[in-house]
Amino acid sequence: MTAEMYVPQFFVKQKVTMMVNRYEIIAANPDGSEGQLMALAEQKRFAFKEQVTFFSDAAKTRPVFGFKARKKIDLNAGYDVTDENGQPIGFFRKDFKASLFRSTFHVEGPGFAGTGQERSGLVAVLRRFTDVPFLRFHFDFTDTDGAPLFASERKASLRDKYTVTVPDQRIDFRVAAAVAVALDALMAR
């Protein structure tokens, strides 16, 4: 089964502003270069109930999907990913206990469920105790059988830039993009 909106690779770029974190979701061209803007997301800082809306363009004329916390300030909070009509298309949550050493998230969607974790324990420790702006880190999401679902890799740069690779065609682009943004936003990068 192929997801309604399957995209095998895209980029996430963060732009920091005074009151919001802004994320651009950019298509990857076949040669690996950056293509067109697919969505723009904004996260309000200091919100009691986390919500991120993705828009179709930089003018924010049309919301196209988003994610929202189920509860206010909860360490194991779950987040519903919804389409432009508010219908659920996926779910993810941070596993607080498992994240003490390496950040760990669980993800679900139509036809799949899996877990994602930081690949390197050493990088996870460095990331927690230092503020190295160009530190690379990598999250690998696998299904319950260990098969790869998707991965998000932070590039070594001063600005947050991620490459998201989605080998599993069951993964809806909107779910992968929501999780990729959440990995940055929820870990206070």
Helices and strands as residue ranges (DSSP letters): E 9-16, E 20-28, E 34-44, E 51-55, E 63-69, E 78-83, E 88-94, G 98-100, E 104-109, E 112-118, H 121-129, E 138-143, E 148-154, E 161-165, H 173-185
